[in-house]
């Protein structure tokens, strides 16, 4: 089988099938990734190099940038990114380009499964015509299905091999074949009636989180004005054993799914003449959180009789969530850029991201600085963006002049608490 796209979704999937005894061809346009994998090296923190070495040692795994080798596989899984365009419209060019590459090697009996997050109708209306352009017909000559990725980077308890897999096919045969394939590596397969239902399932899962995070983000702003600690409120509310699930505020949304998926749904809803006001409002609240954080930094500096312009601000954490090396859609980029635009002298530290990579919508490029007592003491403000477990928060608070904490990471710190501002 072949897995196209060897990122945070594709590489764990490669390992899952390889360990189960499948011969797996990993395919990616990034030749550096391909070369590193073939040397037994990983570039993803939660799939360490020893595991890649083990896959290579079996002789069942090889990485390649040669898409013509797709004809060697019986099943092809697509795990490419589906970003937003400049105006928050779906950018399906990675899916389309991948479909074209597959079509050149497509043969009778092939199973093709799209795993990339997208709006309902993409598999049928976008990918299928591209695959059929060479003359083969879905459901007759080859089989097409959709199965949304379910991977929680940095959380071993929620890895792909431990989570039920939703599968929808273009036809019953495609669904059955895809179900058998995934059934070999996951605890259970959840068959649904169509690709559209499977696509809508993924959108629902992430929109649910987006809306609830927006709720606590909005309450954070309100309770801040009322002088109430939203974190204490949440801790009290979660003691209720029914009817409540805790969600937590932050400096903005990150990752490839939650900040993006709801906008995919809003975009397709407009094609059907409907406005998804609730979802769009949640998106507005979440994308507005960096502004709230910047305001708290400015206010905290003012209380310390310092303007933002010329102040030295160190951002802790560039990953979108704790204990991962994934910077996609991380609010740290916008915070760093907006602080710099305001005249601040910015720097960052992240133990998992040594340098800020090129991003579609951000131009800032920095190297991670050391996190020493001297560096902390030299800053006018330390802004906590990502609460990595490796950070010693007592050490940070002890040596920093001022700390703005967006994650309630310093909640257990007592000494120097007067220097901490929750944001």
C-alpha positions as MATLAB code, in Angstrom:
seq = 'XXXXXXXXXXXXXXXXXXXXXXXXXXXXXXXXXXXXXXXXXXXXXXXXXXXXXXXXXXXXXXXXXXXXXXXXXXXXXXXXXXXXXXXXXXXXXXXXXXXXXXXXXXXXXXXXXXXXXXXXXXXXXXXXXXXXXXXXXXXXXXXXXXXXXXXXXXXXXXXXXXXXXXXXXXXXXXXXXXXXXXXXXXXXXXXXXXXXXXXXXXXXXXXXXXXXXXXXXXXXXXXXXXXXXXXXXXXXXXXXXXXXXXXXXXXXXXXXXXXXXXXXXXXXXXXXXXXXXXXXXXXXXXXXXXXXXXXXXXXXXXXXXXXXXXXXXXXXXXXXXXXXXXXXXXXXXXXXXXXXXXXXXXXXXXXXXXXXXXXXXXXXXXXXXXXXXXXXXXXXXXXXXXXXXXXXXXXXXXXXXXXXXXXXXXXXXXXXXXXXXXX';
ca = [
       0.000    0.000    0.000;
       1.011    3.638   -0.379;
       0.518    6.613    1.927;
       0.808   10.010    0.244;
       1.798   12.854    2.568;
       4.243   11.911    5.306;
       3.347   14.536    7.883;
       1.707   14.394   11.295;
      -1.103   12.183    9.960;
       0.620   10.200    7.222;
       3.726    9.051    9.071;
       1.861    7.513   12.065;
      -0.399    5.798    9.513;
       2.657    4.380    7.741;
       3.878    2.969   11.041;
       0.470    1.542   11.877;
       0.258   -0.485    8.670;
       3.928   -1.401    8.623;
       3.792   -2.855   12.139;
       0.700   -4.820   11.120;
       2.720   -6.549    8.387;
       1.791   -4.518    5.314;
       4.420   -3.475    2.807;
       4.150    0.325    2.802;
       5.423    2.898    0.333;
       5.537    6.392    1.833;
       5.239    9.100   -0.819;
       5.969   12.802   -0.377;
       7.034   15.724   -2.565;
       9.524   16.810    0.117;
      12.732   14.993   -0.794;
      14.362   15.941    2.506;
      11.648   14.039    4.389;
      12.062   11.083    2.055;
      15.834   10.989    2.503;
      15.608   11.263    6.280;
      13.081    8.448    6.539;
      15.175    6.178    4.339;
      18.120    6.870    6.665;
      15.949    5.823    9.597;
      15.486    9.374   10.886;
      12.265   11.004   12.026;
      11.300   14.671   11.834;
       8.211   14.341   14.042;
       8.687   14.317   17.791;
       5.976   11.788   18.663;
       7.329    9.281   16.110;
      10.952    9.026   17.185;
      13.801    7.799   15.007;
      14.023    4.404   16.708;
      10.542    3.613   15.424;
      11.468    4.668   11.885;
      14.607    2.539   12.114;
      12.473   -0.409   13.214;
      10.177    0.039   10.210;
      13.126    0.204    7.842;
      14.690   -2.889    9.439;
      11.648   -4.997    8.544;
      12.197   -4.296    4.851;
       8.506   -3.476    4.545;
       8.811    0.319    4.463;
      10.391    2.654    1.952;
       9.899    6.366    1.295;
       9.986    7.920   -2.165;
       9.261   11.137   -4.039;
       8.575    9.156   -7.225;
       4.808    9.166   -7.739;
       5.112    6.794  -10.707;
       5.688    4.021   -8.172;
       2.071    4.247   -7.019;
       1.241    1.430   -9.423;
       3.136   -0.890   -7.042;
       0.455   -0.413   -4.390;
      -2.982   -2.007   -4.145;
      -4.338    0.684   -1.813;
      -3.475    4.395   -1.801;
      -4.210    6.635    1.177;
      -4.146   10.417    0.685;
      -3.003   12.428    3.727;
      -2.092   15.788    2.187;
      -2.855   19.186    3.779;
      -6.021   21.119    2.974;
      -5.271   24.728    3.974;
      -7.324   27.887    3.641;
      -6.674   30.460    0.941;
      -6.102   34.158    1.464;
      -9.822   34.830    1.863;
     -10.502   31.745    4.018;
     -11.708   29.724    1.061;
     -10.770   26.034    0.756;
      -7.483   25.400   -1.017;
      -7.851   21.910   -2.438;
      -4.890   22.163   -4.803;
      -2.888   19.567   -2.800;
      -5.774   17.093   -3.152;
      -6.258   17.863   -6.852;
      -2.541   17.641   -7.640;
      -2.295   14.367   -5.748;
      -5.313   13.030   -7.623;
      -3.654   13.874  -10.926;
      -0.487   12.086   -9.861;
      -2.498    9.005   -8.867;
      -4.474    9.019  -12.116;
      -1.279    8.521  -14.102;
      -0.666    5.243  -12.246;
      -4.272    4.242  -11.549;
      -5.136    0.678  -12.526;
      -8.080   -1.678  -12.208;
      -8.647   -2.896   -8.670;
      -6.992    0.065   -6.985;
      -8.466    1.353   -3.712;
      -8.027    5.089   -3.147;
      -8.966    6.627    0.214;
      -8.913   10.341    0.988;
      -8.126   11.124    4.643;
      -7.500   14.875    4.346;
     -10.012   17.041    6.182;
     -12.407   18.757    3.790;
     -16.023   19.717    3.196;
     -18.781   17.213    2.309;
     -18.751   16.489   -1.412;
     -15.017   16.789   -2.010;
     -14.399   13.086   -2.643;
     -17.317   12.796   -5.072;
     -17.201   16.166   -6.820;
     -13.491   17.094   -6.742;
     -11.321   13.989   -6.400;
     -13.418   11.479   -8.364;
     -13.448   13.444  -11.672;
      -9.675   13.904  -11.452;
      -9.136   10.183  -10.953;
     -11.576    9.275  -13.724;
      -9.925   11.587  -16.245;
      -7.790    8.701  -17.519;
     -10.848    6.637  -18.458;
     -11.234    4.326  -15.455;
     -14.556    4.574  -13.613;
     -15.080    4.640   -9.853;
     -17.079    1.666   -8.627;
     -16.365   -0.258  -11.819;
     -12.606   -0.165  -12.384;
     -11.322    1.214   -9.085;
     -12.731    1.926   -5.634;
     -12.899    5.291   -3.875;
     -13.619    6.040   -0.222;
     -13.222    8.684    2.450;
     -12.025    8.068    6.011;
     -11.248   11.107    8.169;
      -7.939   11.132    9.983;
      -8.104   10.913   13.751;
      -4.713   11.670   15.235;
      -3.966   13.619   18.393;
      -0.250   14.495   18.220;
       1.522   14.287   21.530;
      -1.171   12.143   23.139;
      -0.189    8.433   23.026;
      -3.621    7.428   24.292;
      -5.233    8.941   21.213;
      -2.976    7.591   18.489;
      -4.555    6.404   15.220;
      -4.237    2.723   16.110;
      -6.387    3.142   19.231;
      -9.273    5.098   17.732;
     -12.303    3.760   15.796;
     -12.168    4.613   12.074;
     -15.138    6.117   10.260;
     -15.332    4.902    6.645;
     -17.630    6.016    3.835;
     -17.417    4.772    0.253;
     -18.526    6.037   -3.128;
     -20.398    2.719   -3.368;
     -20.996   -0.236   -1.029;
     -18.125   -2.253   -2.468;
     -15.634    0.580   -1.966;
     -16.850    1.028    1.607;
     -16.524   -2.682    2.312;
     -12.985   -2.927    0.899;
     -11.816    0.151    2.787;
     -13.431   -1.198    5.944;
     -11.534   -4.472    5.658;
      -8.266   -2.587    5.111;
      -8.645   -0.358    8.168;
     -10.082   -3.217   10.206;
      -6.643   -4.818   10.139;
      -5.073   -1.954   12.112;
      -7.737   -0.180   14.237;
      -9.913   -1.456   17.105;
     -13.146   -0.973   15.154;
     -14.473    0.393   11.879;
     -17.567    2.618   11.838;
     -19.184    2.263    8.399;
     -21.377    5.123    7.192;
     -23.621    5.368    4.152;
     -21.524    7.688    1.982;
     -18.335    9.681    1.590;
     -20.336   12.802    2.389;
     -21.385   11.481    5.796;
     -17.784   10.585    6.629;
     -16.602   14.032    5.493;
     -19.341   15.742    7.516;
     -18.395   13.655   10.562;
     -14.883   15.082   10.611;
     -16.172   18.633   10.196;
     -18.639   18.110   13.055;
     -15.946   16.767   15.399;
     -13.725   19.804   14.947;
     -16.508   22.382   14.736;
     -17.792   21.072   18.075;
     -14.431   21.859   19.618;
     -14.144   25.219   17.860;
     -17.541   26.391   19.117;
     -16.913   25.298   22.704;
     -13.445   26.839   22.771;
     -14.990   30.051   21.435;
     -17.476   29.987   24.305;
     -14.778   29.814   26.984;
     -12.654   32.373   25.113;
     -15.566   34.812   25.101;
     -16.228   34.131   28.774;
     -12.543   34.683   29.509;
     -12.776   38.210   28.094;
     -16.008   38.909   29.988;
     -14.846   37.441   33.296;
     -11.547   39.316   32.993;
     -13.487   42.589   32.932;
     -15.544   41.401   35.901;
     -12.435   40.489   37.870;
     -13.277   36.772   37.854;
     -10.696   34.051   37.149;
     -12.138   31.979   34.280;
      -9.766   29.109   35.078;
     -11.147   28.812   38.594;
     -14.675   28.914   37.175;
     -13.919   26.030   34.799;
     -12.328   23.943   37.549;
     -15.451   24.424   39.652;
     -17.832   23.644   36.774;
     -16.051   20.421   35.777;
     -16.897   18.886   39.158;
     -20.420   18.404   37.815;
     -20.579   14.745   36.761;
     -23.072   15.296   33.928;
     -23.990   17.907   31.350;
     -20.598   19.641   31.246;
     -17.320   19.004   29.464;
     -14.379   21.252   30.227;
     -12.859   23.293   27.396;
     -10.069   25.762   28.004;
      -9.308   29.243   26.664;
      -6.037   30.228   25.067;
      -4.236   32.817   22.943;
      -5.922   31.594   19.761;
      -6.493   28.352   17.907;
      -3.763   26.303   16.263;
      -3.193   23.049   14.451;
      -4.395   22.006   11.042;
      -7.992   21.104   11.922;
      -9.837   23.234   14.463;
      -8.892   26.689   13.065;
      -9.648   25.559    9.486;
     -12.454   22.987    9.335;
     -15.342   25.274   10.408;
     -14.471   27.684    7.595;
     -14.661   24.800    5.111;
     -18.184   24.118    6.316;
     -19.153   27.800    6.193;
     -17.831   28.050    2.640;
     -19.803   25.085    1.349;
     -22.905   26.237    3.247;
     -22.935   29.434    1.180;
     -23.060   27.291   -1.964;
     -26.337   25.932   -0.618;
     -27.658   29.395    0.205;
     -27.303   29.072    3.963;
     -25.360   31.127    6.470;
     -23.736   29.263    9.348;
     -23.857   32.226   11.715;
     -23.152   30.260   14.891;
     -20.044   28.645   13.418;
     -18.791   31.866   11.849;
     -19.228   33.758   15.122;
     -17.157   31.104   16.903;
     -14.466   31.542   14.260;
     -14.480   35.313   14.753;
     -14.109   34.963   18.527;
     -11.248   32.479   18.266;
      -9.349   34.428   15.612;
      -9.742   37.563   17.743;
      -7.995   36.124   20.793;
      -4.488   37.288   19.793;
      -5.806   40.874   19.951;
      -6.969   40.292   23.511;
      -3.568   38.869   24.443;
      -1.700   41.802   22.873;
      -3.923   44.142   24.839;
      -3.049   42.342   28.076;
       0.677   42.599   27.273;
       0.379   46.320   26.549;
      -1.633   46.892   29.737;
       0.797   44.881   31.862;
       3.757   46.825   30.469;
       1.945   50.112   31.082;
       1.392   49.116   34.714;
       5.157   48.578   34.841;
       5.589   52.081   33.332;
       6.938   50.778   30.037;
       5.611   51.284   26.506;
       5.372   48.354   24.120;
       7.710   50.125   21.718;
      11.252   49.234   22.634;
      10.256   46.622   25.223;
      11.842   43.196   25.032;
       9.204   40.443   24.863;
      10.035   36.737   24.984;
       7.316   34.331   23.766;
       7.431   30.866   25.321;
       6.195   28.193   22.932;
       5.745   28.311   19.156;
       3.941   24.974   18.754;
       0.158   25.096   18.535;
      -0.254   22.786   21.550;
       1.863   21.463   24.390;
       4.534   18.817   23.902;
       4.428   18.692   20.087;
       6.721   20.103   17.410;
       3.856   21.157   15.129;
       3.690   24.932   14.477;
       0.801   24.853   11.978;
      -1.632   27.736   12.535;
      -0.020   28.442   15.900;
      -1.116   31.795   17.398;
       2.542   32.376   18.338;
       3.282   33.595   14.820;
       0.606   36.280   14.873;
       1.558   37.318   18.407;
       5.234   37.673   17.471;
       4.430   39.638   14.317;
       1.957   41.963   16.013;
       4.298   42.615   18.919;
       7.078   43.431   16.471;
       4.747   45.719   14.496;
       4.063   47.544   17.765;
       7.756   48.216   18.212;
       8.640   45.432   20.635;
      11.933   43.568   20.396;
      10.701   39.992   20.141;
      12.265   36.579   20.650;
      10.939   33.122   21.380;
      11.888   29.835   22.974;
      10.485   26.410   22.155;
      12.316   23.185   23.075;
      10.686   21.384   20.147;
      10.967   24.045   17.405;
      14.558   25.324   17.049;
      13.621   27.779   14.286;
      10.395   29.223   12.958;
       9.651   27.521    9.622;
       8.210   29.312    6.569;
       4.441   29.673    6.930;
       1.818   30.457    4.298;
       0.518   33.593    5.998;
       3.465   34.685    8.153;
       6.873   36.051    7.261;
       8.570   36.165   10.664;
      11.689   33.980   10.955;
      13.546   33.600   14.251;
      15.778   31.108   16.026;
      14.822   29.801   19.447;
      16.867   31.453   22.192;
      18.187   29.731   25.309;
      15.986   29.796   28.377;
      18.488   30.840   31.018;
      18.037   32.978   34.094;
      19.977   35.736   32.332;
      17.741   35.654   29.251;
      14.575   35.731   31.357;
      15.866   38.608   33.474;
      16.760   40.608   30.358;
      13.153   40.640   29.120;
      10.573   43.275   29.958;
       7.822   40.691   29.518;
       7.631   36.897   29.125;
       4.503   35.806   27.256;
       3.439   32.177   27.748;
       1.853   30.942   24.540;
       2.355   27.153   24.770;
       2.538   25.312   28.082;
       5.077   22.581   27.276;
       5.544   20.094   30.116;
       9.305   20.591   30.054;
       9.070   24.206   31.207;
       9.934   24.871   34.847;
       7.320   27.521   35.586;
       8.683   28.349   39.026;
      12.069   29.037   37.404;
      10.432   31.219   34.742;
       8.470   33.292   37.257;
      11.429   33.593   39.622;
      13.727   35.131   37.033;
      11.290   37.075   34.829;
      10.330   40.665   35.546;
       6.776   40.240   34.235;
       4.860   37.185   33.000;
       1.695   37.218   30.894;
       0.199   33.728   31.062;
      -2.373   32.702   28.418;
      -2.543   29.024   29.510;
      -2.790   29.233   33.310;
       0.524   27.376   33.250;
       1.788   29.164   36.363;
      -1.210   28.219   38.530;
       0.909   26.197   40.968;
       3.601   28.865   41.345;
       3.421   30.779   44.631;
       6.693   32.709   44.856;
       6.600   35.764   42.591;
       2.890   35.419   41.869;
       2.508   39.200   41.873;
       4.518   39.307   38.622;
       1.996   37.083   36.757;
      -0.874   38.452   34.686;
      -3.420   35.948   33.332;
      -4.505   36.602   29.748;
];
